[in-house]
Structure formats: structure tokens, C-alpha cells
Amino acid sequence: MAQAAAPTEASQSQAPELSSSERQAAKEPESRAPNSGRRLIWLQGLSFRLLLLTMAMVVVANLLILPPSLAADEQAWLLDRLRAAELATLVEEAAPGGVVTDHMRNDLLANAGVVSVAFQIRGERRLILQAPRLARTPYLLDLRDGGPLSWEAPLETLTRGGDRMVRVMARPRFRSGAFVEVVLPDAPLRKELLVQLGRLVLGALLTSILAGAVVYGSLILFLVRPMQRITRAMERFGADPTDPRASIQPSGRQDEIGRAEAELERMQADLRAALASRARLAALGEAVAKINHDLRNMLTSAQMASERLSGSGDPVVAQTLPRLERALDRAIRLAANVLAFGKSEEPPPDVRPVPLRAALEEAALDAGLNEETIRIETDIASDQVVQADPEQLYRILANLLRNAREAIEGQTGRTAPGRVLASLREDPIFSILEIADNGPGLPEKTRERLFQPFSGSTRAEGAGLGLAIARELAKGHGGELTLVRSAPDGATFELRLPRS
């Protein structure tokens, strides 16, 4: 592992020095990132797209009401001409002898804008004013029912009119009769419809622009500006998480924007904490890499000394020597892989059937549990096994039992003997091991970060790595390690290991 650290240091020392222009180029992305949101082209922004969408929707709405509006205008224009023609027929009754000269008839028809007027009176159709015979047969528009004119009529007048005659029938207003009928050219009607169409289109454009401007301003004020503020904070934070200006200041709004600001602030705080923890892990890994070589040499010397002790005939030495050899073997293996946690990974577990009771007794012995002070109690049979990596299972159990012993020993004013109870139950998927102690339990503040490195220790001198490593090892098996109970009379941890 010392060899692994050496290339890193060498690569750092041998890295070519950058020129001033290269250093400036490397800094430019960071300096540009916070201000990139300000220099966005507004034509590509969300607000401009919403402006176009609003204007398009208003235009479409006006286009939908355009045919009915033109139909109503055509109907009103035709009725005006029809009423004018109806009034003109009253002149015939007032004329001497009821006779109207051709000159007067032409003037009356021209003033009314029609070429003939007829009435249906008592079942008889009567021509009141009539122009010379028409060259083409006019088309009919019947307004006698009083309903709105079909929207197809103005479209036909606009597309096919201009040189045709139209015959209009309606109920009379100033004279008695079943209906009044007029014939008139549709060229003036088409001209009037074109003028009205231009007015409607112009009004639709002005309305769409006005509505779009109002929506645009509202969106800029209430949505786009706050989103740009959030975006700039995210860009600054991405460029430099340590920059104080990168921290978003929530505006206190209660809508989705306010919730997004509050969530971004929380995520920034969590990420800063994670980066700080990662930096501490990196420092720890660098320190361990430096001392790992010397530590392995020391452990090798201790192992050689233990081998020389094996030749001693002292019965006490012979009894304790196996434990010493096991401890040295584990220490050497741990030193060989001590950087694994700093790399956020552990070796894949070599899963095999492991007698659980024997593993518990071995871990309890090395964790300092004994019959005199803190004893371990279990109803697990000697032939019950779990599927696990023996070495990693030992590390999990030793961490849990050592934490239980330290919690019990650290409890002030304690008179009852310490006790750790281990029990095993199984479901179709998991083997579930519960380890409960009668210690003081865990403080509320500690439970929130119990399994986080450098954060979950309850002791001032603790690093807070034991439970984090144990949980990582359990997850490596496809299981889980959780705290299921914590009270003033003790804590209970649950270790789940897959059965297959």
C-alpha cells in the first residue's frame, strides 16, 4: 500500500508546470460559469418561448371566432340594406296615383343599394321596385327565421363573390306581409367584409401582443427571474462549492419556487458535509498509506516473535498463543486492505456457511466480553449457520459487541451487571440476528448520523467508523444493519443476511 501511495506523490511532483496562459484558460470556465445565466440570449429563453406561445394561443382563439363574427357582420349589413329598401317602398304609396317614374325608381334603388324589392302579401308576391332584368340568377340567403347566419356564407362571399347577385328574404318591419325580398349585388358586401376582416385580424394581432406582453411580464417577475436566481446559484456551486456566494438564500415563498429554493439550500448543505467528510477520508487514506508499510513490518516482527514463543513449554503461553496468532493474522490482512474503506469499497465477500455461535463467541472474546463484567447470552444452537464471509462477519460482530461493551462501561452510576443478548430468527429470505444490550441507549442526536463516517460516534475519542464499516460489509452481502430500538434500558441492532 505504500507502493500505491508512492506513484501518487511522484505523479504530483513530476506534473509539468502550466504556463500562465494555460492557467488562465483553466480558470476561465469557473469565472464564466456564475455569469453564464445572465448572458443567455433572450430569444432562446423560456420567457420568450412562453411569449410566443401566448401570442399564438390568442391568435388561434381569434381565428376561431373570426367566421362567426364575419357572419354576424354580413347579416347586419344585409338587414340594413333590406330595411332601407323597405322604407323606400313607402314612397310608392305616397306618390301621386301610386305611380313612380323610372328616374325616381332608380334613385330609390340606388339609395337603398338594391336592384329590386318585392313583398309577399296575402299569398301573393308583389314587386314594388324593380330594375331591368338580371343577366344572372342570384343566390338566396333566407333570414326569415331570425337566427344567426351560417359562418359558411361570409367565406363564400369572400372567395366567390364580387360579380354576383344575392337574393335576401326577411320578415318585414315597416309594412305588412309574409316577407320582404330584395336583390342586390354582393360586390359592396364583399368589400365591407374585407374591411371588417382586416379590422378583426388587426385586433387579433394587437390583442395577442398585449396579452403576450402581460403574460411575459408576469412570468418574468414571478417565474423566470427566480429560476434564473436558482440557476446562477447552482452554477456557482458547481464551479466552486466553497464559494459563499454559491449558497442560495431562500426567499420565503410558499409556492413551488420557494420549495425548490429550500430544497436546493438543503442539498448544498448536505453536499458540503459530504465533501468535507470525503476530504477527511482522503486525508485518512493518505496518512494510512504512509504508515502502512511500517505497520506491516511491525506486525511481521510480532508474528515472528509469536512463532518463537510457540516453542516455549509454558502452559499459559500455549493457551494464549492461538489468540495472539489469530489477532496478528487479522491485523496483517486488515493492514493490507485498510485503504478499501477510503476507496468507498470493500472486497467482495467470500460467502460460505459459517457457524454463528462460534463466530459470536470468538468476536465476544476479542471485543472484551467476559463472564465477570459483561457477559454474552444466546440461545443460538451450535449447528446453526448463516451465509457470510467469515472474516467480514467477524468484523461486523466485533464492532457491534465492542460498541455494546463500551456503552455499558461508560454508563455512570451503574450497579447491575452488563449483559448482551444475541438471538437468531429466519424468514424465507433473510437470517436475522438481533444483538441487544442493557446499556444506556443512544442519544437522539447520535441516532440521526449513526452510520455516517466520522459522525456517529458517541465517544469523544471515537472516529465513528465502526458502525459505518459494519453496515457497508452487511450491504456487501446483500443484507442490512439497522438500529431497531434505543431506550434508556438498552439498544438493539438487527443484522440481516440473505439465506442464499
C-alpha angles and dihedrals in degrees: 000000000000086000089054091055094048097067090050092054091043092050090051093050093044097047110123116250114248121234121243092256091051092049090050090050090051091052096047097078090054092049093046097046098073093050099040091094090057093054097050111131105250091221088066095044129106093245094059092048090051089049091055091045092052093048091048092050092050091048091050090049091052091047090054092055094040098089095048090047092051090046091053091048092050091049092050091048092050093048090051090054091045094051090047090052091047090054091047090059090062088070089066091060091048094048117104108271090356090277120136120194121231091247092053091045092053092048092050093048092046093050091050092045094233136109099214142010127201136175133205105221122174093340094311123110110221127189110219101173120016133178126203116299115290120244094212132040110248123230119242132245112182115201098167096109091063093227127127119285117255114263088232092069098070091043090054091046091051096046102035105018133094103085103040137090125238126207113210125193126190141149113277121247105186101033136043120254144095095271145342120230130197134178119209139159116264095216093091088044091052091048091051091048091051091052091048091047090054090050092050093048091048090048090049091052093047091046092049092049092048094046091045091051092050092048091044093053092045093050092046091052101041105027118011099047093049090046091050088051091053091045093052090050090051092048092049091047092049091050095046121359090190093059109110090212089062091070112101115229109214113233093213094243116155097212131083092284091056091048091050090051092050092047092048090051090051092047091050091051092048092047092049089052090048091049091049090050090048091051090052090049090050090051090048092050091049091050093047091048090056096050098034095087094051091044093054090050090052092048091048090053091049090050091052090050090051089052090054090050090056088074091059117106093214108125092211091055091047090052097049098035096083091055090049092050092049091049092050092048091052092046091053092049091046091050090051091055102028093118092057093091092049087055089053092241140091128206112271110269118254095222118206137142108287124189100239099203093053090048090051093050092049093048091045091052093051091042091059101253116146141160095258101057114006118009131189120228125194140164092202112129119235092242096052112111138188129203107249147116104273095219095045092044089053091053092050094049094043091052093049095045094044091051090050092050093048092048092051094045092047094054110109121223093016118158104162118087117258119254136184118194121201122190134170130211131169137213127184092278111024142040103221119204118191121198114189129177134189095230129122096281125232127300116250092241091054095050093064093061100023097129098036117106115253090004110069103062118118092197125077092228094044122108096209093232103113100078092036090056092044092052092047090052091049091051089049087062091050091256137100142237116212141166105240099174139017123174138144089270096054149302132262126207124193123209116194119196124178113251093221 
